[in-house]
Amino acid sequence: MGSSENGQETGLEIAVVGMAGRFPGARSIEAFWENLCAGVESITFFSEEELLAEGVDAATQALPHYVKARGVLDDVEWFDAPFFDISHREAEVLDPQHRLFLETSWEALEHAGYDPQRYKGAIGVFAGTSLNSYLLYNLYPNAQLMQSMGYIQMLINSDKDFLTTRVSYKLNLEGPSLTVQTACSTSLVAAHLACQSLLNGECDMALAGGITVSVPQRTGYWYQEGSILSPDGHCRAFDASAQGTVFGSGVGLIVLKRLEDALQDGDTIHAVIKGSAINNDGGAKAGYTAPRIDGQAKVIRAAQLMSEVEPETIGYIEAHGTGTPLGDPIEVAALNQVFQGKIAEPGSCAMGTVKSNVGHLDAAAGIAGLIKSILVLKHGQIPPSLHFTSPNPAIDFANSPFFVNTQLRDWAGPTPRRAGVSSFGIGGTNAHLILEEPPAIDAGDSGRSWQILTLSAKTQTALDAATQRLAAHLSQHPDLNLADVAYTLQVGRQPFSYRRALVCSDRNDALRTLTADSSDRVLSGQVSYSDRPVAFLFPGQGAQYIDMGRALYDDEPVFREAVDRCCELLKPHLGLDLRTILYPTGEAQAEATEQLTQTQITQPALFVIEYALAQLWQSWGVQPAAMIGHSIGEYVAATLAGVFSLEDALLLVATRGRLMQSVPHGSMLSVALPASEIEPLLLPEI
């Protein structure tokens, strides 16, 4: 133990390289974090009119134990079926949980900066979903629809088994695809299994998470004394007045890679999973739905052992925190069993639960807490846990390492910052993860002085929306490296037929160009296919000027290396360094301009620049299907085609340049050269 105490790696770390989610009151991860920091409770309390519209009669609403509250997810009825090549008829019967999970999977991979069609490794999917209430309340009552669809098709579109495999099929993901079902702990167990699959080498990247969408959403629930549900729609975790939780809908996904791979690939790392563990309470507890202290304590300690992390290095616990009089004291007792004796100072480890903000999201509860904790580590701030005023009398916080964090606070203290995340399922399957703040990574250079930003979509409307989102993102993140943005847009997005591109020098320039009513620097169009052949055309004498490709020579290593190599090879043939003429400084510019008009300099200079440009384009992946040249350009085309070597080509070009003043118009090359010099210049048979 202890090799990881000061941030040293064990080799088993997993990097979180992307996230996506929609939660009550938040359509994005960014909005979710803003709500958490602001202490927003995103539980909707329904009016009488809203409930009547959903079929809840006034008499039911008037009953004392009917609670008119739930965590609502907006716009679950909408789905971009054509984007995934799903027919309208199939979309009608597809579980909304499957629809939203498919969209969120795409968003998560885009957030990670990966196009699954071009990613060379195997991508796995690990997730779970809640009961398909859409089938029960919307489809079963329609007997004609059920009969017309047929049993097998209805099963495939409705059952939990097909949640992850549908994503693998639609996005062409070839790693393991597992639907996980462990009730409330489903999505955290899915994250654990994803980590294990990565460490086992079964996949190179993994999506992990869960989803719950209960329909109709705008209905209340029945409170029953002693049950898990709150009598008033508020979750008061760990508080003396806690009487339960409130359910809600949500979806969350994270994208995972082995840490060493993420570092090597230059990924954005939001947090690191040091280790994880799962277990079950067994039968030694009060009842099937009851939690067990020893079971929870064992899974927490197992995760710490897996991580090679000691309790005293953990500064925050994202608790399961259902807010029940029985569950909360058991959870803190289990934590005390692991932490007490390790942390000398009482009240030194903060704790909280996202359920006080968005409610209990069932199969998505664990991933909601995990994403919150990732954001806590990334931003170095701990949001408030809501509705806590005085502790549950069965919890002795005064003699505990823990305190319920009730206000937004900066996380100050020893680094690296670490957090534990718990999720405990009804039936006893427990999961715990240990997280660490992302490693410090040196910022890359700003890249080229000009960047190309590219966008594409399946429709013109979607392209315009993507343009607006890019502008908003650049505006909200002033610290972004524009070169990184350009790279991700070009290689981390799947190209579609409606396309847009702009050239910009910096973030402000990009914003001005993106938001302008019109700009000749923004090019838009539609392509019917992308595999269009390319031809390289090389010009002849007369196109030369000093500082040809100067910016490329300064900024592009491939271009510079090609120019340098050619100029070194030309030195014995020209008796000078061609770079002093191509790129003169100060007072030498006038002389270089005059020299560049001399054929014996012009022709080698044009060859060098044209050859270097071709090398640069090919390094970018642009391969010519054909090449054509005029005059000296013919020699460049022949060299690239392998007719002769670069060394022979440069000797031929230098000799040709010398002869073009000395040889009368129309004379043959062989007349001006002795036989001993002709033979090395003869072209091999083609």
Salt bridges, closest charged atoms under 4 A:
GLU13 OE2 - LYS274 NZ 2.78
GLU41 OE2 - HIS234 ND1 2.64
GLU41 OE2 - HIS387 NE2 2.83
GLU50 OE2 - ARG218 NH1 3.35
ASP75 OD2 - ARG27 NH1 2.69
GLU92 OE2 - HIS88 NE2 3.95
ASP95 OD2 - HIS98 NE2 3.93
GLU103 OE1 - ARG22 NH2 3.26
GLU107 OE2 - ARG22 NH2 2.76
GLU110 OE2 - ARG493 NE 3.79
ASP115 OD2 - ARG118 NE 2.94
ASP204 OD1 - ARG258 NH2 2.97
ASP232 OD2 - ARG236 NH1 2.64
ASP261 OD2 - ARG258 NE 2.93
ASP265 OD2 - LYS257 NZ 2.64
ASP267 OD2 - LYS257 NZ 2.76
ASP281 OD2 - LYS285 NZ 3.78
ASP294 OD2 - ARG292 NH2 3.99
GLU310 OE1 - ARG301 NH2 3.42
GLU310 OE1 - LYS342 NZ 3.86
GLU318 OE1 - LYS372 NZ 2.99
GLU436 OE1 - ARG418 NE 2.73
GLU437 OE1 - ARG417 NH2 3.35
ASP464 OD1 - ARG500 NH2 3.12
ASP509 OD1 - ARG512 NH2 3.78
ASP509 OD2 - ARG521 NH2 2.50
ASP547 OD1 - ARG550 NH1 3.22
ASP554 OD1 - ARG550 NE 3.63
GLU556 OE2 - ARG448 NE 2.01
ASP564 OD1 - ARG579 NH1 2.94
GLU568 OE2 - LYS571 NZ 3.27
GLU568 OE2 - ARG579 NH2 2.54
ASP577 OD2 - LYS571 NZ 3.99
ASP577 OD1 - ARG579 NE 2.95
GLU647 OE2 - ARG565 NH2 3.05
